[in-house]
Amino acid sequence: MKKLFLYIFLGLLWLSQSASSFEIGQSVYFNACGGDPQKYFSTPLNFKDIVIEVPNKIIKLEKSKYDREFQTLAKSSIDIEDKQVNITLSNFRNLTISDASGKELEERKVSGATSIYEIKHKDKTIAWGVGWHSWCNKDRAWEEVEFTAFRLYVPYLKNGEIIIQNKLISLKINQIYDALIDGETLILSDGVNILGSDNRNTYFYMGASFFEINNKDGINFDLSFDELKEKINIYKLSPALIISTLSWYNQISALEKYTKENFDEIYEDLSTNYWWNVYDGWYTDDIYELILEKEENYKAKITDEEIKNIKKNCLSKNNYKDIFELVKNCYFWHSSWVIESALP
């Protein structure tokens, strides 16, 4: 009986200490770690001074309706010419965007618990996002994307009225950061999935679909190749992302030139950071047995001898007519990565 009372006493003491560890006015952060995080951080998440977490201020030491031990409010503002746009997030879930008069422009109950994340360009907030990385605690979790789910909100003016454009993406920053050019608008990237021959072989979040945001036009997902070249230095991306981007924009001559001039560097990146997978459309009788033999060992690497043969074959031909001919000769074992990058 004495042990029972002791356990009860210790439990009550722990609960008391847990509740008293927070105070009104304190700022807490999630650092985008999971869709229902139970851990709070004392410092904000910051990716390259582009994405910065807004503090969630504790306003009440009473349980919230979402069963958290306190209630919070996060706030941020954006000025567009002479108009102010405000965003609030209460209890990590209830989001409201309004103008200076209080007129509601957008309201959403977020499906999970989140902070507000400001999107900065030239030290000015131009957009917001809410979201998280679903597997933040796993090895290499942050290498592909910073957010597996990120709803982006971009306010802009149209005929003198504030419009809120939003889009759900998987935000990729670190992998493209070195390629960004400091221009008038901000270029970001959606970490898109590049399909493999089956779900097991799909390159989840590993592709890059570039888009532009500003407070004049909102979100532009329709950048032409010439426009993209003015806004990022494509050749400062990783080799695998360079060939994927050139394929996406159907730049066959540029892809052939880059491949031949950088073949060894490309295959070092592909061999180290990506797995081989043959494009599903090539599972025809004449090569099926070859693919099947390799697939019997799913984790098998492409041998140095095979890469030498591919290089010899690739460099022996010129002026490839289309993506399929180029890839079959230069990227056969990684053909899903290159061809699926080009397909809508």
Secondary structure, DSSP 8 states (H G I E B T S, - for coil): -HHHHHHHHHHHHHHHHHHHT--TT-EEB-TTB-SS----BSS--EETTTEEE--EEEEESS--TTS-SSEEEEEEEEEETTEEEEEEEETTTEEEEEETT--EEEEEE-SS----EEEEETTEEEEEEEEEBTTTTSTTHHHH-S-SEEEEEEEEEETTEEEEEEEEE-EE-TTTGGGB---SSEEEEE---B--SSGGG-BTT-S-EEEEEETTTEEE----HHHHHHHB-GGGS-HHHHHHHHHHTT-HHHHHHHHHHSHHHHHHHHHHH------GGG--HHHHHHHHHHHTSTT----HHHHHHHHHHHHT--S-SSHHHHHHHH-GGGHHHHHHHH--
